[in-house]
Amino acid sequence: MSFNNSINSVPNVQIFTGTGINTWTKPTGAKVVYVVCVGAGGGGGGGAKNNAGTNRLGGAGGGGGAISTRTYLASLLNSTESVYVGAGGTGGAGSTTTNTVGISGNTGESSSFSTGLTQTIAYGGGGGSGGQVTATAHGGGGGGGTGSSGLTGTAVSTVRGGGLPGTSILTAIGGQGASSQGATTTGNGEYGGGAGGGRTNNTISVSSPGGSSIYGAGGGGYGGLVGTGNGGLVGSAGGSSQSYTNGGGGAVGTNSSTAPTSGSTGSDGNSLKCGSGGGGGGAGTGTGNVSGAVGGNGGACGGGGGGGGAATGTGNGGNGGNGGRGEVRVYTW
């Protein structure tokens, strides 16, 4: 009881949101320190570009960042400790050349507190794969884990892994990052981030929404696409935080033969939840020359970026949305 009574009832709270290196200074009289780290979201893949009468697919969503927490005795920490806030992965560029795939998004950086044996770290989500020009499966980025970053999505139908610990699974538990499959299935996480949305091929009428996470950040949604009949197939919404069900994040953009709309930006996180994933951008449909729309950016605090929409004719593929930055919060009593 003597230890508990010595703790200040009102905590000192320091929240770090500026990406890169920061410094935490231990408050005078500190007894206990509680740290929360959130990894950054992966960028969405760029949309493909192709002529009317061909396949042109949207980009897949980036994975969400993980959340990691740790409690310290203040006496074990230095008077100052290094804090690193991860930058969100940039979205992949949409294709500007006919019959060419979009560029995959980049992996979000990890966020960390301290170094060495006292380090707390949360890893970022993987980037979503770029849109394809054939009716092929391709997946979103894996969600970040507490042991490693999520993998970048690829143009395969196999599961693309979320971050360690554990194996590549679609229903992640603990600190595992959720996995994405080039299918209508996207993984959800517990402390790991949700996976980015992917799809099987252009014959599937509904894309998988971004994966969600109970405590971590949501993955980005899939961009709109166009099949050989020139009609658009809808993309998908981003995933959310405080959920174990796909979707619920940024809304998907609208396909159009004149002016498709961008995916919505995911909501920012706070002390109650992490960021949600951005929605996929709309596709340029029909037989004219129409650019795809950009995917929505992931919400700050780890949301994955949405995939860009596909383009027709001389239009360009939509860029993938950027992943949301990470965050570090330090509470001291």
N, C-alpha and C positions, 0 to 999 in steps of 0.2 A: 504493500500500500504506500510506503514511503516513496517509491519510485513513481507511481501513478500521480501522487499528489504534487510531485515536483514539476509536472508537465504544464506548460502554459495552456490555458483554456482556449485562447484565440491564436490560431496558427498564423505563421508568416507564410504568405503565398507568393511564389515567383513563377510566372508563366512565360515561357520562351517561345516566341513565334517567328523570330527573324531567322531565315535559313542560314546555315553555316555555323561557325564556331561562336559560342557564347560562354560566359563565365558565371557560375553560381557562387555567391559568397555566403558562408555559413553565418546565420544570425547569432548575436551574442546570447549566451545562455541556452543554446539549442540542446535538446535531449534526444528527440526522435525526428527522423526525416523520412517522408513518404514521397516516392518518385513515380511519376506516370510518364511513359514515353509512347509516342504514336509514330509509326513509320509513315513515309509519304506514299501517295498513290502512284500507280503506273500510268503512263500515257496511253491513250487509245490509238488504234491503228488507223492509218489514212485509207480513204476509199479508193477503189480501182477506177480506171477509165477505159471505156471501150465503145465501139460503134453500136448503133441500133441493130437489133437482131442477134446480139451476142450476150453472153453473160458478163455482168459487171457487179461485183459484190462489195458491200460496205466493209469498213474496218471493224475489228473486234474490240471489246472494251478492255481497259487496263484494270489490273487487280488492285484491291484496297490494301491499305497499310495495316499492320498488326498493332496491338496495344500490349505493353509490358509494364508491370508494376513491381516495386520492391520497397521494403521498409528497412531502414538502417538505424543503428544507434549512432547518434551524431558524433560521438567520440571516435568512431572508426573512419570518419571522413576528414579530409583536409580542410583548411580554412577557406580555400577556393577549389572548385572542381570544374572541369571542362564539361560543357553542354553542347551537343551538336543537334541542330534541327535539320532534318532532311528536306531537300527540295523535291518537289513533285517531278515525276518523269515527263518530259515534253512529249506531246502527241506526235505521231508519225505524219509525214507530209502525204497529202493526197496525190495520186498519180497525175502527171501532166503530159504523159505520152500515151497514145492509143495502144490498146491491148497490153497494158502494163499494170502490174499489181501496185497497191499502195505500200507505203513504208510502215514497218512495225513501230509501235510506240516504245519509249524508253522506260527502264525500270526506275521506280521511285527510290530515293535514298533512305537509309536507315536513320533513326534518331536515337541519341544515346545520352547517358549521364555518367560522368566519371570515366575512369579507365581501369585496366587491369582486372584484379579479382573483384573489385567493387562495382564494376560496370553493369548498368542496366541498359538494354538495347532492344529496340523494336524495328523490324525490317520492313522495307517497302514492297509494294506490289509490283508484279511483272508487267511489261508492256503488252498491249493487245497486238495480234498479228494484223498485217495489212490486208485490205480487200483483195480478192482473187479475180481472175478473168476466166476461170473455168468453174464448173459446178462441183467444187471440192469443199470438203470440210475444213474449217480452220477455227482455232480456239482463241479465247481471251487470255489475258495474263493471269497467272496464279496469284492468289492472295499472299501477302507477306506473312511470315511466321515470326516466332520469337527466337528461331535458330538460324534462319537464312531468308533471303529475299525470294519472292515468287518468280517462277520462270516466265520468260517471254512466250506468248502464244505462237503456234506454228500452224502451217497448212496441213495438218494431219487430223485424223479422227480419234487418235488416242488421247488419254488424259494428260494434260499438261500440269505439272506439279505446283502446288503451293509451297510456301517456305517451310523448312524444318521447325520443330521435330516431327517425326512420323513420315509416313509414305504418302504418295500422291492419291488423295481421296477426295470424293465429291461432298462428303459430309464430315467436315473437320471438327475436331474437338481439342480442348486445351489450347496450346499455343500454335497448333498447326495452321498453316495458311490453306485456305480452300483451293481446290483445283478446278480448272476449266477444261471442258471437253469440246471438241469440234462438233457439237451436237446441240440439241435443245435442252441440255442439262448443264447447269452452272452451279458450282459448289458454294455452300454457305459455311461460315466459320464461327468459332466461339470467341477466342481471343485473337486468332489469326484473322487476316482480312478476307473479305468475300472475293470470289474470282470474277474476272471480266466476262461479259456475255459473248458467246460464240454461236455457230450454227452448223448444221450438217451440210447443206448445200442449198442451191437456189430453189429447189422444189418444195422446201418446207415453208409454209405460209407464215409461221410465227417464229421469231428469233427468241433465244433465251435471254431473259433479263439479266442484268448484273447480279452477282451473288451478294448476299447480305451477311452481316456478322452480329452476334449478340453484343459483344463489347468492342470489336474492332471496326474498321471502316468498310463501306460498301464498294463493290466493283462497278466499273462503267458498263453502259449498255452497248448494244451492237448497232452499227450504222445501217441505213436503208440500202436495199439492193434492187437490181433489175434483172429479169430473166430474158430469154430469147424472144418472148412474146412482147417485150417492151413495157409491160405493166410492172409497177413497183411492188415490192414486197416489204412490209413494214419492218423497221428495226425494233429496238427495245429500250426500255427504261433502265436507268442505273439501279444498283442495289442500295440498301439502306443500313444504318446502324440500329442496334437494339431490336434486331429481327433475325429469324432463322428461315425466312422465306424470301425467294428471289424477288427483285423489284422494290418499288417504293421510294426510289431516289429520283434523280432528275428525269424529266419526261422526254420521250423520244420525239425527234423532229418529224415533220410531215413530208412525205414524198410529193413531188409535183413535176409536171412537164414544163413549168415556167419558172417557179421560184420556190424550191424546197426550203424548209425552215431548219434552223440549227437545233441541236439537242439542248435541253435546259441544263444549266449548271446545278450540280449537286449542292445540297444544303451544307453549311459549315458546321463543324463540330463545336462542342463546348465541354464544360466539366461533367455533363451528364451523358454525352454520347460522342462518337466520332463522326467524321464527315460521310456523306453519301456520294454515290457514284453519279457522274454526268450521264445524260441520255445520249443515245446515238443520233447522229445527224441524218436528215432526210436525203433521199436519193433523187437525182435528176432523171425522170422517166421519159417515155415516149420515143419519138424518132428525131427530135430536134437536137439542138446543141445546148445542153443544160448541165451546169456544174452541180456537184453534190454539196450539201451543207456540212458545216463543221460539227464535230461532236461536242457535247457540253463538257466544260471543265469539271473535274472532281471537286467536291467541297473541301475547304481547308480542314486540316486534321485528318488527312489520309485517304480521301475519296479518289477512286479511279476515274480516269478520263473516258468519255464515251467515244466510240468509233465514228469516223467520218463517213458520210454518205457517198455512194457510187455516182459516177458521172457518165453522160451520154454524149457522143459526137465530139465536138471541139471543147466542150466543157471540161473542167478539171475536177478530180476527186476531192472530196472534202477532207480537210485536215482532222486528225484525231484530237480530242480534247486533252488538255494537260492534266496530269494528276495533281491532287491537292497536296500542299506542303504538310510536313509532319508537325509535331508539337511536343514540348517537354514541360511538365508541370511539377513543381517541387513545393511540398507542404512541410513546414517545420514547426515543431512544438517544443 
